[in-house]
Amino acid sequence: MNEIIKFVKSDKRIIITGVIILFLVVLGTFLAFTVGSVAFTLENDLEVMGKDFYENFYYDQLKSSDEERSEFLSKFQSQGIKINLSNLVRSNKEVNEEKAKEFVNPKTKEPCDMENTKVIIYPKSPYGKKDYTIEVDLVCGLEDDKK
């Protein structure tokens, strides 16, 4: 029994150090998950805003024949149509103005870059309203934390 007590007392520092390391690992994992979760949410919101912009604003502005619309959109198939967060907000102020306030880095409390945060829409054949892929570029200082 005395040997067990001596062992526990001598290794108390090791046990305390182990508990502290475990706590720090759990805390780090939680923070990484939170930042990753915020980035995922903002990317999703940005994608929804981009889809709304393309399907309900941009595409409808192309009032021409299907052939002319297809010819025009085909030019952007590889380079994409880039719309920054500022323009997404302006295109549907009623909905997007409030959403844009959520585009903030949770660590630094700095707002996302409204000019460089953007969606890139790649129209694809047959160039209908829902024929596209979308990519988001979130510039909020969260990029390095996701890696």
Backbone as a printed PyTorch tensor [residue, N CA C, xyz], in Angstrom:
tensor([[[  0.8270,  -1.1910,   0.0000],
         [  0.0000,   0.0000,   0.0000],
         [  0.8720,   1.2550,   0.0000]],

        [[  1.9040,   1.2500,   0.8080],
         [  2.8150,   2.3960,   0.8620],
         [  3.4660,   2.6470,  -0.4900]],

        [[  3.7630,   1.5560,  -1.2160],
         [  4.3870,   1.6920,  -2.5260],
         [  3.4390,   2.3750,  -3.5100]],

        [[  2.1680,   2.0510,  -3.4170],
         [  1.1710,   2.6680,  -4.2970],
         [  1.0660,   4.1580,  -3.9950]],

        [[  1.0310,   4.5090,  -2.7140],
         [  0.9410,   5.9180,  -2.3190],
         [  2.1830,   6.6670,  -2.7860]],

        [[  3.3740,   6.0810,  -2.6310],
         [  4.6070,   6.7220,  -3.0790],
         [  4.5880,   6.9030,  -4.6050]],

        [[  4.0910,   5.8730,  -5.3040],
         [  4.0290,   5.9320,  -6.7680],
         [  3.1070,   7.0620,  -7.2320]],

        [[  1.9330,   7.1600,  -6.5850],
         [  0.9780,   8.2060,  -6.9460],
         [  1.5420,   9.5750,  -6.6150]],

        [[  2.1780,   9.7210,  -5.4470],
         [  2.7490,  11.0080,  -5.0620],
         [  3.8940,  11.3940,  -5.9910]],

        [[  4.7460,  10.4660,  -6.3540],
         [  5.8930,  10.7940,  -7.2100],
         [  5.4580,  11.0810,  -8.6450]],

        [[  4.3980,  10.4650,  -9.0520],
         [  3.9320,  10.6700, -10.4110],
         [  2.7620,  11.6570, -10.4830]],

        [[  2.5500,  12.3900,  -9.4200],
         [  1.4630,  13.3710,  -9.3940],
         [  1.6460,  14.4150, -10.4880]],

        [[  2.8850,  14.8490, -10.6700],
         [  3.1550,  15.8410, -11.7010],
         [  2.8330,  15.2940, -13.0860]],

        [[  3.1650,  14.0490, -13.3090],
         [  2.8920,  13.4310, -14.6100],
         [  1.3890,  13.3560, -14.8420]],

        [[  0.6530,  12.9780, -13.8210],
         [ -0.7990,  12.8720, -13.9420],
         [ -1.4070,  14.2490, -14.1850]],

        [[ -0.9700,  15.2480, -13.4390],
         [ -1.4900,  16.6160, -13.6140],
         [ -1.1350,  17.1280, -15.0060]],

        [[  0.0930,  16.8910, -15.4410],
         [  0.5130,  17.3110, -16.7760],
         [ -0.3330,  16.6200, -17.8430]],

        [[ -0.5770,  15.3450, -17.6640],
         [ -1.4140,  14.5950, -18.6030],
         [ -2.8300,  15.1490, -18.6820]],

        [[ -3.3960,  15.4840, -17.5360],
         [ -4.7480,  16.0490, -17.5030],
         [ -4.7610,  17.4120, -18.2010]],

        [[ -3.7490,  18.2290, -17.9710],
         [ -3.6740,  19.5520, -18.6120],
         [ -3.5390,  19.3970, -20.1240]],

        [[ -2.6900,  18.4870, -20.5620],
         [ -2.5200,  18.2600, -22.0030],
         [ -3.8250,  17.7780, -22.6160]],

        [[ -4.4910,  16.8490, -21.9460],
         [ -5.7770,  16.3560, -22.4370],
         [ -6.7880,  17.4960, -22.5410]],

        [[ -6.8350,  18.3560, -21.5460],
         [ -7.7380,  19.5100, -21.5540],
         [ -7.4300,  20.4280, -22.7320]],

        [[ -6.1430,  20.7070, -22.9610],
         [ -5.7550,  21.5790, -24.0650],
         [ -6.0950,  20.9710, -25.4250]],

        [[ -5.9320,  19.6760, -25.5600],
         [ -6.2880,  19.0040, -26.8160],
         [ -7.7890,  19.1090, -27.0590]],

        [[ -8.5770,  18.8490, -26.0250],
         [-10.0340,  18.9500, -26.1580],
         [-10.4380,  20.3820, -26.4880]],

        [[ -9.8590,  21.3580, -25.8170],
         [-10.1630,  22.7650, -26.0800],
         [ -9.7700,  23.1470, -27.5020]],

        [[ -8.5850,  22.7350, -27.9500],
         [ -8.1380,  23.0260, -29.3130],
         [ -9.0520,  22.4070, -30.3530]],

        [[ -9.4750,  21.1810, -30.1080],
         [-10.3950,  20.5110, -31.0260],
         [-11.7200,  21.2470, -31.0850]],

        [[-12.2070,  21.6680, -29.9320],
         [-13.4670,  22.4130, -29.8790],
         [-13.3520,  23.7240, -30.6550]],

        [[-12.2670,  24.4560, -30.4540],
         [-12.0780,  25.7270, -31.1590],
         [-11.9490,  25.5090, -32.6620]],

        [[-11.2200,  24.4900, -33.0700],
         [-11.0740,  24.1990, -34.5070],
         [-12.4220,  23.8310, -35.1050]],

        [[-13.2050,  23.0490, -34.3830],
         [-14.5300,  22.6630, -34.8670],
         [-15.4340,  23.8780, -34.9790]],

        [[-15.3780,  24.7640, -33.9900],
         [-16.2140,  25.9610, -34.0020],
         [-15.8650,  26.8510, -35.1840]],

        [[-14.5830,  27.1070, -35.3910],
         [-14.1550,  27.9570, -36.5110],
         [-14.5260,  27.2860, -37.8290]],

        [[-14.2770,  25.9840, -37.9420],
         [-14.6470,  25.2560, -39.1470],
         [-16.1420,  25.2840, -39.3760]],

        [[-16.8890,  25.2100, -38.3070],
         [-18.3450,  25.2410, -38.3800],
         [-18.8330,  26.6160, -38.8530]],

        [[-18.2130,  27.6620, -38.3390],
         [-18.5730,  29.0240, -38.7640],
         [-18.2480,  29.2010, -40.2410]],

        [[-17.0760,  28.7520, -40.6570],
         [-16.6910,  28.8740, -42.0640],
         [-17.6650,  28.1040, -42.9440]],

        [[-18.0460,  26.8940, -42.5160],
         [-18.9880,  26.0950, -43.2980],
         [-20.3290,  26.8110, -43.4190]],

        [[-20.8060,  27.3690, -42.3250],
         [-22.0850,  28.0920, -42.3310],
         [-22.0230,  29.3030, -43.2430]],

        [[-20.9550,  30.0800, -43.1550],
         [-20.8220,  31.2660, -43.9990],
         [-20.6970,  30.8720, -45.4710]],

        [[-19.9510,  29.8230, -45.7540],
         [-19.8310,  29.3650, -47.1410],
         [-21.1890,  28.9300, -47.6760]],

        [[-21.9550,  28.2320, -46.8490],
         [-23.2830,  27.7930, -47.2530],
         [-24.1970,  28.9940, -47.5070]],

        [[-24.1680,  29.9780, -46.6020],
         [-24.9800,  31.1870, -46.7840],
         [-24.5880,  31.9220, -48.0600]],

        [[-23.3000,  32.0030, -48.3160],
         [-22.8070,  32.6830, -49.5180],
         [-23.2790,  31.9450, -50.7670]],

        [[-23.2340,  30.6260, -50.7200],
         [-23.6960,  29.8300, -51.8590],
         [-25.1920,  30.0520, -52.1110]],

        [[-25.9740,  30.0890, -51.0470],
         [-27.4220,  30.3340, -51.1870],
         [-27.6670,  31.7130, -51.8000]],

        [[-26.9120,  32.7050, -51.3610],
         [-27.0450,  34.0470, -51.9180],
         [-26.6660,  34.0600, -53.4020]],

        [[-25.6140,  33.3220, -53.7580],
         [-25.1830,  33.2460, -55.1480],
         [-26.2150,  32.5640, -56.0310]],

        [[-26.7990,  31.4890, -55.5320],
         [-27.8500,  30.7930, -56.2910],
         [-29.0420,  31.7090, -56.5170]],

        [[-29.4470,  32.4090, -55.4780],
         [-30.5720,  33.3320, -55.5970],
         [-30.2580,  34.4240, -56.6140]],

        [[-29.0440,  34.9670, -56.5500],
         [-28.6310,  36.0070, -57.4820],
         [-28.7260,  35.5030, -58.9240]],

        [[-28.1390,  34.3460, -59.1820],
         [-28.0850,  33.8460, -60.5560],
         [-29.4670,  33.4620, -61.0780]],

        [[-30.2150,  32.7140, -60.2810],
         [-31.4920,  32.1850, -60.7510],
         [-32.6160,  33.2230, -60.7820]],

        [[-32.5920,  34.1620, -59.8620],
         [-33.7210,  35.0900, -59.7410],
         [-33.4140,  36.5280, -60.1450]],

        [[-32.1700,  36.8000, -60.4810],
         [-31.8250,  38.1590, -60.8830],
         [-31.0500,  38.1400, -62.2030]],

        [[-29.8560,  37.5920, -62.1750],
         [-28.9620,  37.6400, -63.3360],
         [-29.5620,  36.9330, -64.5490]],

        [[-29.9670,  35.6940, -64.3650],
         [-30.4840,  34.9100, -65.4900],
         [-31.7120,  35.5850, -66.0930]],

        [[-32.5670,  36.1240, -65.2380],
         [-33.7830,  36.7950, -65.7240],
         [-33.4730,  38.0820, -66.4830]],

        [[-32.3140,  38.6800, -66.2140],
         [-31.9290,  39.9050, -66.9160],
         [-31.5070,  39.6280, -68.3600]],

        [[-31.1780,  38.3930, -68.6490],
         [-30.7460,  38.0120, -69.9920],
         [-31.9750,  37.7410, -70.8560]],

        [[-32.7030,  38.7990, -71.1300],
         [-33.9430,  38.6650, -71.8980],
         [-33.6140,  38.6150, -73.3850]],

        [[-33.3240,  37.4120, -73.8320],
         [-33.0150,  37.1980, -75.2390],
         [-33.4830,  35.7910, -75.5890]],

        [[-33.2480,  35.3970, -76.8050],
         [-33.6570,  34.0510, -77.1970],
         [-32.7860,  33.0300, -76.4600]],

        [[-33.2670,  31.8040, -76.3980],
         [-32.4960,  30.7410, -75.7490],
         [-31.1350,  30.5780, -76.4050]],

        [[-31.1030,  30.7250, -77.7110],
         [-29.8500,  30.5810, -78.4530],
         [-28.8680,  31.6970, -78.0830]],

        [[-29.3400,  32.9280, -78.0300],
         [-28.4730,  34.0640, -77.6720],
         [-28.0080,  33.9360, -76.2180]],

        [[-28.9080,  33.5310, -75.3440],
         [-28.5590,  33.3610, -73.9320],
         [-27.4880,  32.2770, -73.7970]],

        [[-27.6720,  31.1730, -74.4910],
         [-26.6950,  30.0790, -74.4400],
         [-25.3380,  30.5320, -74.9710]],

        [[-25.3550,  31.2560, -76.0620],
         [-24.1070,  31.7500, -76.6410],
         [-23.3900,  32.6780, -75.6600]],

        [[-24.1410,  33.5670, -75.0160],
         [-23.5610,  34.4990, -74.0480],
         [-22.9970,  33.7410, -72.8360]],

        [[-23.8040,  32.8600, -72.2400],
         [-23.3770,  32.1510, -71.0370],
         [-22.2200,  31.1900, -71.3020]],

        [[-22.1370,  30.6520, -72.5100],
         [-21.0490,  29.7200, -72.8260],
         [-19.6850,  30.3950, -72.7080]],

        [[-19.6460,  31.7040, -72.8660],
         [-18.3820,  32.4450, -72.7510],
         [-17.8440,  32.4190, -71.3230]],

        [[-18.7270,  32.1330, -70.3560],
         [-18.3260,  32.1390, -68.9450],
         [-18.1930,  30.7320, -68.3720]],

        [[-18.2850,  29.7350, -69.2350],
         [-18.2580,  28.3470, -68.7830],
         [-16.9740,  28.0080, -68.0250]],

        [[-15.8430,  28.5160, -68.4680],
         [-14.5870,  28.1750, -67.7940],
         [-14.0940,  29.2790, -66.8600]],

        [[-14.3490,  30.5320, -67.1810],
         [-13.8670,  31.6210, -66.3130],
         [-14.8440,  31.9490, -65.1960]],

        [[-16.1010,  31.6810, -65.3930],
         [-17.1090,  31.9240, -64.3690],
         [-17.5670,  33.3680, -64.3190]],

        [[-18.6740,  33.5510, -63.6590],
         [-19.2420,  34.8760, -63.4120],
         [-19.0020,  35.1600, -61.9320]],

        [[-18.2130,  36.1950, -61.6530],
         [-17.8240,  36.4980, -60.2730],
         [-18.7140,  37.6090, -59.7110]],

        [[-19.2990,  37.3420, -58.5490],
         [-20.1530,  38.3280, -57.8840],
         [-19.6970,  38.4240, -56.4350]],

        [[-19.2390,  39.6180, -56.0440],
         [-18.7600,  39.7700, -54.6750],
         [-19.9310,  39.9790, -53.7110]],

        [[-19.6240,  39.8960, -52.4210],
         [-20.6460,  39.9910, -51.3770],
         [-21.3690,  41.3350, -51.4250]],

        [[-20.6640,  42.3970, -51.7370],
         [-21.3050,  43.7180, -51.8490],
         [-22.4150,  43.7060, -52.8840]],

        [[-22.1290,  43.1360, -54.0440],
         [-23.1360,  43.0860, -55.1090],
         [-24.2520,  42.0970, -54.7970]],

        [[-23.9250,  41.0170, -54.1050],
         [-24.9750,  40.0840, -53.6940],
         [-25.9530,  40.7730, -52.7510]],

        [[-25.4290,  41.5890, -51.8580],
         [-26.2980,  42.3280, -50.9310],
         [-27.1810,  43.2950, -51.7060]],

        [[-26.5860,  44.0320, -52.6340],
         [-27.3580,  45.0060, -53.4210],
         [-28.4240,  44.3430, -54.2910]],

        [[-28.1540,  43.1320, -54.7550],
         [-29.1030,  42.4760, -55.6670],
         [-30.3910,  42.0520, -54.9630]],

        [[-30.3220,  41.8420, -53.6500],
         [-31.5110,  41.4550, -52.8890],
         [-31.3680,  41.9960, -51.4680]],

        [[-31.4090,  43.3160, -51.3510],
         [-31.1870,  43.9730, -50.0610],
         [-32.1140,  43.4520, -48.9730]],

        [[-33.3350,  43.2250, -49.3450],
         [-34.3500,  42.8000, -48.3750],
         [-33.8990,  41.5800, -47.5750]],

        [[-33.2800,  40.6270, -48.2410],
         [-32.8540,  39.3920, -47.5880],
         [-31.3740,  39.4250, -47.2160]],

        [[-30.5420,  39.8590, -48.1460],
         [-29.0960,  39.7180, -47.9910],
         [-28.4410,  40.7470, -47.0790]],

        [[-29.0510,  41.8840, -46.9040],
         [-28.4480,  42.9100, -46.0520],
         [-28.3020,  42.3930, -44.6150]],

        [[-29.3180,  41.7170, -44.1360],
         [-29.2840,  41.1690, -42.7750],
         [-28.2950,  39.9960, -42.7010]],

        [[-28.2940,  39.1440, -43.7300],
         [-27.3710,  38.0040, -43.7700],
         [-25.9220,  38.4750, -43.7750]],

        [[-25.6450,  39.5470, -44.4870],
         [-24.2620,  40.0380, -44.6180],
         [-23.6780,  40.4410, -43.2750]],

        [[-24.5100,  40.8220, -42.3340],
         [-24.0280,  41.2050, -40.9980],
         [-23.4310,  40.0200, -40.2520]],

        [[-23.7850,  38.8020, -40.6630],
         [-23.2650,  37.5940, -40.0220],
         [-21.8820,  37.2130, -40.5420]],

        [[-21.4310,  37.8600, -41.6150],
         [-20.1400,  37.5370, -42.2010],
         [-19.0360,  38.2340, -41.4140]],

        [[-18.7130,  37.6280, -40.2720],
         [-17.7360,  38.1700, -39.3310],
         [-16.8600,  37.0220, -38.8460]],

        [[-15.5730,  37.2870, -38.7020],
         [-14.6610,  36.3020, -38.1290],
         [-14.9650,  36.1990, -36.6370]],

        [[-15.3270,  35.0180, -36.1260],
         [-15.7050,  34.9020, -34.7140],
         [-14.5460,  35.1380, -33.7500]],

        [[-13.3210,  34.9090, -34.2130],
         [-12.1590,  35.1210, -33.3500],
         [-11.8200,  36.5980, -33.2090]],

        [[-11.7190,  37.2760, -34.3630],
         [-11.2380,  38.6560, -34.3660],
         [-12.3680,  39.6840, -34.3370]],

        [[-13.5770,  39.2390, -34.6040],
         [-14.7650,  40.1010, -34.6940],
         [-14.6710,  41.0900, -35.8580]],

        [[-13.7420,  40.8290, -36.7770],
         [-13.5950,  41.6600, -37.9700],
         [-14.5900,  41.1910, -39.0250]],

        [[-15.2350,  42.1270, -39.7180],
         [-16.1410,  41.7140, -40.7980],
         [-15.3640,  41.1060, -41.9650]],

        [[-16.0270,  40.2490, -42.6960],
         [-15.4190,  39.6640, -43.8930],
         [-15.2100,  40.7640, -44.9310]],

        [[-14.2880,  40.5310, -45.8210],
         [-13.9900,  41.4640, -46.9030],
         [-15.1340,  41.4120, -47.9180]],

        [[-15.9240,  42.4560, -47.9690],
         [-17.1230,  42.4970, -48.8220],
         [-16.7740,  42.5160, -50.3140]],

        [[-15.5920,  42.9750, -50.6620],
         [-15.2040,  43.0540, -52.0720],
         [-14.5630,  41.7600, -52.5560]],

        [[-13.8320,  41.0710, -51.6890],
         [-13.1230,  39.8570, -52.1070],
         [-13.8320,  38.5540, -51.7370]],

        [[-14.8070,  38.6210, -50.8560],
         [-15.6560,  37.4630, -50.5860],
         [-16.6410,  37.3920, -51.7360]],

        [[-16.6620,  36.2410, -52.4230],
         [-17.4710,  36.1950, -53.6430],
         [-17.9140,  34.7820, -53.9730]],

        [[-18.8500,  34.7160, -54.9000],
         [-19.2310,  33.4520, -55.5190],
         [-18.7790,  33.5150, -56.9740]],

        [[-18.4570,  32.3520, -57.4930],
         [-18.1120,  32.2410, -58.9040],
         [-19.0590,  31.2050, -59.4900]],

        [[-19.8390,  31.6420, -60.4610],
         [-20.8430,  30.7860, -61.0700],
         [-20.3530,  30.3660, -62.4470]],

        [[-20.3340,  29.0670, -62.6640],
         [-19.8800,  28.5000, -63.9290],
         [-21.0970,  27.9280, -64.6720]],

        [[-21.6400,  28.6820, -65.6360],
         [-22.7640,  28.1570, -66.4160],
         [-22.3190,  26.9170, -67.2020]],

        [[-23.2490,  25.9980, -67.3860],
         [-22.9250,  24.8080, -68.1770],
         [-24.0920,  24.4580, -69.0840]],

        [[-23.7640,  23.7760, -70.1290],
         [-24.7530,  23.4000, -71.1350],
         [-25.8390,  22.5430, -70.4920]],

        [[-27.0810,  22.7530, -70.8060],
         [-27.6750,  23.5220, -71.9010],
         [-27.9990,  24.9780, -71.5150]],

        [[-27.3930,  25.4890, -70.4530],
         [-27.4810,  26.8920, -70.0500],
         [-28.8880,  27.3150, -69.6230]],

        [[-29.5630,  26.4150, -68.9380],
         [-30.8470,  26.7630, -68.3390],
         [-30.6190,  27.4910, -67.0170]],

        [[-31.6790,  27.8580, -66.3770],
         [-31.6260,  28.6240, -65.1370],
         [-30.8700,  27.8970, -64.0170]],

        [[-30.9210,  26.5880, -64.0020],
         [-30.2680,  25.8090, -62.9410],
         [-29.0750,  25.0050, -63.4500]],

        [[-28.6190,  25.3310, -64.6510],
         [-27.4860,  24.6150, -65.2400],
         [-26.1900,  25.3780, -64.9630]],

        [[-25.6240,  25.1250, -63.8060],
         [-24.3810,  25.7930, -63.4200],
         [-23.7980,  25.0760, -62.2070]],

        [[-22.5450,  25.3580, -61.9660],
         [-21.9170,  24.9670, -60.7000],
         [-21.4930,  26.2660, -60.0310]],

        [[-21.3040,  26.1920, -58.7320],
         [-20.9760,  27.4080, -57.9910],
         [-19.8070,  27.1230, -57.0510]],

        [[-18.9450,  28.1010, -56.9380],
         [-17.7800,  28.0260, -56.0590],
         [-17.8300,  29.2650, -55.1680]],

        [[-17.4390,  29.1180, -53.9150],
         [-17.4230,  30.2770, -53.0200],
         [-15.9860,  30.5920, -52.6190]],

        [[-15.7220,  31.8600, -52.4320],
         [-14.4080,  32.3250, -51.9880],
         [-14.6570,  33.2360, -50.7910]],

        [[-14.4610,  32.6820, -49.6090],
         [-14.7360,  33.3810, -48.3570],
         [-13.4480,  34.0150, -47.8430]],

        [[-13.4340,  35.3380, -47.7120],
         [-12.2480,  36.0490, -47.2320],
         [-12.6110,  36.7080, -45.9010]],

        [[-12.4090,  35.9200, -44.8400],
         [-12.7820,  36.3720, -43.4890],
         [-11.7020,  36.0880, -42.4670]],

        [[-10.5370,  35.6790, -42.9010],
         [ -9.4940,  35.3180, -41.9570],
         [ -9.7120,  33.9430, -41.3510]],

        [[-10.6540,  33.1700, -41.8930],
         [-10.9290,  31.8300, -41.4070],
         [-10.2020,  30.7820, -42.2420]],

        [[ -9.6700,  31.1880, -43.3620],
         [ -9.0690,  30.2670, -44.3250],
         [ -7.9640,  29.4410, -43.7140]],

        [[ -7.0510,  30.0780, -42.9720],
         [ -5.9150,  29.3630, -42.3840],
         [ -6.3440,  28.4120, -41.2860]],

        [[ -7.4430,  28.7350, -40.6080],
         [ -7.9030,  27.8960, -39.4970],
         [ -8.5200,  26.5900, -39.9860]],

        [[ -8.9860,  26.5430, -41.2290],
         [ -9.6250,  25.3420, -41.7440],
         [ -8.6270,  24.2800, -42.1600]],

        [[ -7.3840,  24.6710, -42.3900],
         [ -6.3650,  23.7400, -42.9000],
         [ -5.8400,  22.8540, -41.8070]]])
